[in-house]
Amino acid sequence: MSFIKIFKFAQKGSKKIKRAKGAAGPPPKWPEGTRVGVFGHENSGKTVFFTSLYTQSKTAGNFHISVRDNATANEFFRHDMAIKGVDVDSSGSGTIAAKSVPKRFPDPTVKDVVLQFTAILDGSKKIPVVTYDYNGKAASISDRSDEAEKIRDFMAGADGILFFFDPKVLAADPEVQARASSFINILEYIVPLKSRLPIPVGLVITKADILPGFTGEDKTILVRAEDEQVMAEDYEGFLEKVLEFDTLAGDREWASTVRNILVKLREFIRIVVGRTLDFQIFFVSSTGNKPEKIGVDVGRSIYAPPEKVNPCGVTEPFHWILKSIVRSQRLNVLRRVSGFVAVASIIWIFLYSLPFMIHFGGLLRSTYRVEDSVLESVEGNIDVISDAQKVDIVKAYKGYGKNFIVKKMFTEFHLTAGRMEDVYGGINLVPAVARLDSLIENMTRVISNPKQHPRYDQALETLILSDSHKSLVASLNKMHVGDKNDVVYLRSDRALRYWDLFTRYITNPADSATLEKINQDVNFNSKNAPNYDEYEAELGNALLGVLNIKAPHAAPSLRSVRANLDEYGQLKEQINNSTDPAFVLKEAAKKLEGIRANLSGGAGSDQAAAIGEFLAEAKQWEKERTYTCVLQNIPDMGHLHVEVTESGDGPTWSNETQLLEGDEIRLKWKPGDDVHLAFDELKHKCNWGNQPSDRVVFTDEYALFEMEGKVVFSNIGKTVTIGFKGGLKEKLPKLK
């Protein structure tokens, strides 16, 4: 019968036993203690082994047995006396009489017995042991008796198992396969095959004295501690590595014996190796010498103990398996602790990460989605966001900033949310309208000055635009986005339409339809267009000037022109070298207005045009505009509060924001406004500027310029450095 058939037969038998187990009543109650299963078939030497284990432990240096109950003591004593050839008789008076009889091995075990003793390892470690001796016939793979079920129950709860194998059956291959199958069946009964073996497993080759090459104690343990890693190999690797051991390499006879046994029991070994490092193979002899054959019985030979009984290696399997059990139990405790720690760590990581997932994956992403949607609709031009879109963004950041998780765990994001509310809440149409007014004013200058008109190439039939023309149109197109009902959109739309009519006129000045369209649009818009202001009115007049050439004014005298040109040159140098906003924007601008009025259209036309551009730029500084300042340096990890107020007004510090080094802040300011700065040191209790460590206020008409550069807080000896994007003084208009 092949091994596969035998093993399948064993599996079917195991399943039948398991099914029957539930109906056979409760399982046996085994004594408390470390349970060591000794699984062996009939005549495998279990009973003689236990007896020799007991007697040898009395002289062994690292293993000793102390019997714990009378049944075990009686079992060991009777069998020991039989092997020694002593007949013990009790007279009933408390005395024991002994007489010599022929030596004999104990009769085959008929009634099973639970053996209980305390094993003392290495002179100190005490372990209460429970093991089990039984009739080996019940270990057969085909046995279905209650005794067989009892054996399996004991093995299933064992802390470690020793498989006993009688080498006398090696010549009978079917019997070897049957015993290997029963071994495997027991392992499968304990844990599913291919799973990690949770207990130590030892293979004990008994009656080793009959094996060729066996010479005693030096051959008892097959795998030394330093070679333990071979247990992690598969069967083929295990066999190859074992046969390369130094203990086998120099002993061909013993190597051949070991190889034969490992090959014969390959199916069992294949199941064990790779699943645990707690596996070992022992070669032991309970007699130490070959016993004497004295007769035969049904199915077996009868042997008598040798003249001199000298057991070999019998304590090693138990010493090893008990130490392995102790180590395994410690590892199991560590595994349970590490498992608990791992689960606790996973729970902790999840709980710790949960707020981050909620924040970054939900709250913040949802807020960004609202902002990105709006910015995408206006092509990134923040100045043309409509009021409704602004409200959506502010509402999103406000809701985000009020969230409990954001306020308590992500304070930096909470502060940033407040700043974003300020940024978007402070956006109104003034900056966009102001920039649009400037663009319309530039267009007016281009249309009013024939020298700045685009040039039409008749040969190529192409209108040639300068870089300034292209920049002007591109800037208007950037304003022409967003809500189509928004004032910026409507006014930029009219300006672009005027430019289109103007370029059509340049292309074909004789086209009366274009001139008529200009006249109609300008007149209609001046009366009906919403938000039609002075800048559009000037642009319209400039366009109408294309249709009607006005009479020239009387030219000033040549002497007057020269005097004004000289004054112009001197003033130009002063303006372009000055960083004083009061001089550039007020004093110099007023003088330039007077100079322009006295320049003729011919000799001073270029200077007059330059003055016009300068005054247009200077006029922009009179309006409230938004400036971006950068906190370049704040000493000692302090922070700043900044607020702009009307002249003479005190700050309310309603924007509860802490400005740190590197932060940017957008300020709305116009000449005459005051600028308030409050400094809070690192450990100072922040009250949003109301009770700072120190404060500074600039009240000059051009206070914003005083804020640029180094600001000294003299009461605490701190100096803050503040810059503006593009620089304030650098942005002052220049006279060209």
WONOR-V659355 format. One record per residue. D_CENTER is the distance of its C-alpha to the mean C-alpha in Angstrom with 1 decimal. Layout:
# WONOR-V659355
d_center=D_CENTER
d_center=D_CENTER
This chain:
# WONOR-V659355
d_center=56.8
d_center=53.5
d_center=50.5
d_center=48.5
d_center=51.3
d_center=51.5
d_center=47.8
d_center=47.8
d_center=50.9
d_center=49.1
d_center=46.1
d_center=48.6
d_center=50.4
d_center=47.2
d_center=46.3
d_center=49.9
d_center=49.7
d_center=46.5
d_center=48.0
d_center=51.1
d_center=49.3
d_center=48.7
d_center=52.4
d_center=53.8
d_center=53.2
d_center=50.8
d_center=49.7
d_center=51.5
d_center=50.6
d_center=49.9
d_center=50.4
d_center=47.5
d_center=46.3
d_center=44.3
d_center=45.2
d_center=46.0
d_center=47.1
d_center=49.7
d_center=50.0
d_center=53.1
d_center=55.8
d_center=59.6
d_center=61.2
d_center=57.8
d_center=59.0
d_center=56.9
d_center=59.8
d_center=61.2
d_center=57.8
d_center=57.3
d_center=60.8
d_center=60.2
d_center=56.8
d_center=58.7
d_center=61.6
d_center=59.4
d_center=57.1
d_center=60.1
d_center=60.3
d_center=56.7
d_center=55.0
d_center=51.4
d_center=52.0
d_center=54.4
d_center=55.2
d_center=56.5
d_center=57.7
d_center=56.8
d_center=59.3
d_center=62.9
d_center=62.0
d_center=59.9
d_center=62.4
d_center=65.2
d_center=63.4
d_center=62.7
d_center=66.2
d_center=68.1
d_center=66.3
d_center=66.6
d_center=70.4
d_center=70.8
d_center=69.3
d_center=71.4
d_center=74.6
d_center=75.3
d_center=76.5
d_center=75.8
d_center=78.1
d_center=78.0
d_center=81.4
d_center=80.1
d_center=81.4
d_center=78.2
d_center=79.1
d_center=77.7
d_center=80.0
d_center=78.7
d_center=80.5
d_center=79.7
d_center=79.0
d_center=77.7
d_center=74.0
d_center=71.8
d_center=68.2
d_center=67.1
d_center=67.9
d_center=65.1
d_center=63.0
d_center=64.3
d_center=62.8
d_center=59.2
d_center=58.5
d_center=55.4
d_center=55.3
d_center=54.0
d_center=53.8
d_center=51.8
d_center=50.5
d_center=50.4
d_center=48.1
d_center=48.8
d_center=51.2
d_center=48.8
d_center=46.1
d_center=47.8
d_center=46.5
d_center=48.4
d_center=48.7
d_center=49.7
d_center=50.8
d_center=53.0
d_center=56.1
d_center=57.5
d_center=59.6
d_center=57.9
d_center=59.3
d_center=56.7
d_center=53.9
d_center=55.2
d_center=52.9
d_center=55.6
d_center=56.4
d_center=55.8
d_center=57.5
d_center=56.4
d_center=56.5
d_center=53.9
d_center=51.7
d_center=52.1
d_center=51.0
d_center=47.9
d_center=47.0
d_center=47.4
d_center=45.3
d_center=42.5
d_center=42.0
d_center=42.6
d_center=40.3
d_center=41.5
d_center=43.9
d_center=46.6
d_center=48.0
d_center=51.7
d_center=53.2
d_center=56.9
d_center=57.4
d_center=60.9
d_center=59.5
d_center=57.8
d_center=60.8
d_center=60.3
d_center=57.2
d_center=57.1
d_center=57.2
d_center=54.4
d_center=52.2
d_center=53.2
d_center=52.2
d_center=48.9
d_center=48.2
d_center=49.0
d_center=46.6
d_center=43.8
d_center=44.8
d_center=44.3
d_center=40.8
d_center=40.0
d_center=41.5
d_center=39.1
d_center=35.8
d_center=35.1
d_center=35.7
d_center=32.7
d_center=30.8
d_center=30.3
d_center=33.6
d_center=33.1
d_center=36.4
d_center=38.4
d_center=40.9
d_center=44.0
d_center=46.6
d_center=50.1
d_center=52.9
d_center=56.0
d_center=59.5
d_center=58.1
d_center=61.6
d_center=62.7
d_center=60.0
d_center=61.3
d_center=59.9
d_center=58.8
d_center=60.2
d_center=58.8
d_center=56.0
d_center=54.4
d_center=53.6
d_center=52.2
d_center=48.5
d_center=47.3
d_center=43.8
d_center=43.6
d_center=40.6
d_center=39.8
d_center=39.7
d_center=37.5
d_center=34.8
d_center=37.1
d_center=36.3
d_center=32.9
d_center=34.8
d_center=36.2
d_center=39.9
d_center=41.2
d_center=39.1
d_center=40.1
d_center=43.8
d_center=43.7
d_center=42.1
d_center=44.5
d_center=47.5
d_center=46.5
d_center=46.7
d_center=49.3
d_center=51.0
d_center=51.8
d_center=52.2
d_center=55.5
d_center=56.9
d_center=57.5
d_center=59.2
d_center=56.4
d_center=53.7
d_center=55.6
d_center=55.8
d_center=52.1
d_center=51.3
d_center=53.6
d_center=52.0
d_center=48.4
d_center=49.5
d_center=51.5
d_center=48.6
d_center=46.0
d_center=44.9
d_center=44.2
d_center=42.5
d_center=40.4
d_center=39.1
d_center=38.2
d_center=36.9
d_center=33.2
d_center=32.5
d_center=33.1
d_center=34.1
d_center=36.6
d_center=39.3
d_center=42.7
d_center=46.1
d_center=49.2
d_center=52.9
d_center=55.2
d_center=58.9
d_center=60.3
d_center=63.8
d_center=63.2
d_center=66.2
d_center=67.2
d_center=68.9
d_center=72.5
d_center=73.0
d_center=75.8
d_center=75.9
d_center=74.1
d_center=73.1
d_center=72.0
d_center=68.9
d_center=68.5
d_center=70.3
d_center=71.3
d_center=70.6
d_center=71.8
d_center=69.8
d_center=70.8
d_center=73.4
d_center=70.7
d_center=67.4
d_center=64.6
d_center=61.2
d_center=58.5
d_center=54.8
d_center=54.8
d_center=52.8
d_center=50.0
d_center=48.3
d_center=48.3
d_center=47.3
d_center=44.3
d_center=43.2
d_center=43.4
d_center=41.4
d_center=38.8
d_center=38.8
d_center=38.3
d_center=35.4
d_center=33.9
d_center=34.2
d_center=32.5
d_center=29.6
d_center=29.5
d_center=29.3
d_center=26.5
d_center=24.8
d_center=25.3
d_center=24.1
d_center=21.0
d_center=20.6
d_center=21.1
d_center=18.6
d_center=16.0
d_center=16.8
d_center=17.0
d_center=13.6
d_center=12.1
d_center=14.3
d_center=13.6
d_center=9.8
d_center=10.8
d_center=13.6
d_center=11.9
d_center=9.2
d_center=12.2
d_center=14.0
d_center=11.2
d_center=11.1
d_center=14.8
d_center=15.3
d_center=13.4
d_center=13.7
d_center=17.2
d_center=19.3
d_center=18.6
d_center=18.4
d_center=21.6
d_center=23.3
d_center=22.5
d_center=23.8
d_center=27.1
d_center=27.4
d_center=26.6
d_center=29.1
d_center=31.8
d_center=31.3
d_center=31.3
d_center=34.6
d_center=36.2
d_center=34.8
d_center=33.0
d_center=36.2
d_center=35.4
d_center=39.1
d_center=40.2
d_center=37.9
d_center=40.2
d_center=40.6
d_center=39.1
d_center=36.0
d_center=35.7
d_center=36.0
d_center=33.2
d_center=30.8
d_center=32.0
d_center=31.8
d_center=28.1
d_center=27.2
d_center=29.4
d_center=27.9
d_center=24.4
d_center=25.6
d_center=27.3
d_center=24.4
d_center=24.0
d_center=20.2
d_center=20.7
d_center=23.7
d_center=22.4
d_center=18.8
d_center=18.6
d_center=22.0
d_center=21.6
d_center=20.8
d_center=23.7
d_center=26.0
d_center=24.9
d_center=25.7
d_center=29.1
d_center=29.7
d_center=29.0
d_center=31.4
d_center=33.9
d_center=33.4
d_center=33.9
d_center=36.3
d_center=38.4
d_center=38.7
d_center=42.1
d_center=44.6
d_center=46.2
d_center=44.1
d_center=44.2
d_center=47.9
d_center=48.7
d_center=47.1
d_center=48.8
d_center=52.1
d_center=51.7
d_center=51.2
d_center=54.2
d_center=56.2
d_center=55.3
d_center=56.4
d_center=59.6
d_center=60.3
d_center=59.8
d_center=62.1
d_center=64.7
d_center=64.9
d_center=66.4
d_center=65.1
d_center=61.5
d_center=62.1
d_center=60.3
d_center=62.6
d_center=63.7
d_center=64.6
d_center=67.5
d_center=67.5
d_center=63.8
d_center=63.9
d_center=60.7
d_center=59.7
d_center=58.3
d_center=55.8
d_center=55.0
d_center=51.5
d_center=52.2
d_center=53.3
d_center=50.1
d_center=48.0
d_center=50.0
d_center=49.5
d_center=45.7
d_center=45.3
d_center=47.3
d_center=45.2
d_center=42.0
d_center=43.7
d_center=44.8
d_center=41.6
d_center=40.2
d_center=42.4
d_center=45.8
d_center=47.6
d_center=46.1
d_center=48.8
d_center=47.0
d_center=46.7
d_center=50.4
d_center=51.7
d_center=49.8
d_center=51.0
d_center=54.6
d_center=54.2
d_center=52.8
d_center=55.8
d_center=58.2
d_center=56.7
d_center=57.1
d_center=60.8
d_center=61.4
d_center=60.2
d_center=62.3
d_center=65.2
d_center=64.6
d_center=64.5
d_center=67.7
d_center=69.7
d_center=72.5
d_center=70.5
d_center=72.1
d_center=69.5
d_center=66.7
d_center=68.9
d_center=69.7
d_center=66.1
d_center=65.2
d_center=68.1
d_center=67.1
d_center=63.4
d_center=64.1
d_center=66.8
d_center=64.8
d_center=61.6
d_center=63.7
d_center=65.0
d_center=62.3
d_center=58.8
d_center=56.5
d_center=55.4
d_center=57.9
d_center=58.2
d_center=60.3
d_center=58.0
d_center=58.5
d_center=62.2
d_center=62.6
d_center=60.7
d_center=63.1
d_center=66.1
d_center=65.0
d_center=64.8
d_center=68.2
d_center=69.5
d_center=69.0
d_center=71.7
d_center=74.1
d_center=75.0
d_center=76.0
d_center=79.0
d_center=78.2
d_center=78.8
d_center=81.5
d_center=80.2
d_center=80.2
d_center=82.6
d_center=81.7
d_center=82.0
d_center=79.6
d_center=77.1
d_center=77.3
d_center=76.9
d_center=73.8
d_center=72.3
d_center=72.9
d_center=71.3
d_center=68.4
d_center=67.8
d_center=67.9
d_center=65.6
d_center=63.2
d_center=62.8
d_center=62.4
d_center=59.7
d_center=57.6
d_center=57.7
d_center=57.0
d_center=53.8
d_center=55.7
d_center=54.6
d_center=57.8
d_center=60.0
d_center=58.2
d_center=57.5
d_center=60.7
d_center=63.5
d_center=63.1
d_center=62.3
d_center=65.6
d_center=67.6
d_center=66.2
d_center=67.2
d_center=70.8
d_center=70.7
d_center=69.5
d_center=72.4
d_center=74.9
d_center=73.6
d_center=75.4
d_center=73.8
d_center=74.8
d_center=74.7
d_center=71.8
d_center=69.8
d_center=66.9
d_center=66.7
d_center=67.1
d_center=64.2
d_center=62.1
d_center=63.1
d_center=62.2
d_center=58.6
d_center=58.3
d_center=59.6
d_center=57.2
d_center=54.3
d_center=55.8
d_center=56.2
d_center=52.4
d_center=51.9
d_center=54.1
d_center=51.6
d_center=48.5
d_center=45.6
d_center=41.9
d_center=40.9
d_center=37.4
d_center=37.3
d_center=34.7
d_center=34.4
d_center=34.6
d_center=34.9
d_center=34.8
d_center=35.6
d_center=34.1
d_center=31.1
d_center=33.4
d_center=33.2
d_center=35.7
d_center=37.2
d_center=39.4
d_center=41.8
d_center=44.6
d_center=47.7
d_center=51.2
d_center=53.8
d_center=54.7
d_center=52.0
d_center=49.6
d_center=45.9
d_center=44.3
d_center=40.7
d_center=39.6
d_center=36.5
d_center=34.3
d_center=32.1
d_center=31.3
d_center=31.6
d_center=29.7
d_center=30.4
d_center=29.3
d_center=29.5
d_center=31.8
d_center=34.1
d_center=36.6
d_center=40.1
d_center=43.1
d_center=46.2
d_center=49.9
d_center=52.7
d_center=54.0
d_center=50.7
d_center=49.7
d_center=46.3
d_center=45.0
d_center=42.3
d_center=41.0
d_center=39.2
d_center=37.1
d_center=36.4
d_center=33.2
d_center=34.3
d_center=36.8
d_center=36.3
d_center=35.5
d_center=37.8
d_center=36.9
d_center=39.8
d_center=42.5
d_center=42.8
d_center=41.3
d_center=41.8
d_center=44.1
d_center=44.9
d_center=46.7
d_center=48.5
d_center=49.9
d_center=52.9
d_center=54.5
d_center=55.1
d_center=52.4
d_center=50.1
d_center=46.9
d_center=48.3
d_center=48.7
d_center=45.0
d_center=44.1
d_center=43.7
d_center=43.9
d_center=44.3
d_center=45.7
d_center=45.2
d_center=48.3
d_center=48.2
d_center=45.0
d_center=45.4
d_center=42.2
d_center=42.1
d_center=39.6
d_center=39.4
d_center=39.1
d_center=39.3
d_center=39.6
d_center=38.2
d_center=41.0
d_center=43.1
d_center=45.7
d_center=48.8
d_center=47.8
d_center=47.9
d_center=51.4
d_center=53.7
d_center=55.7
d_center=59.3
d_center=59.5
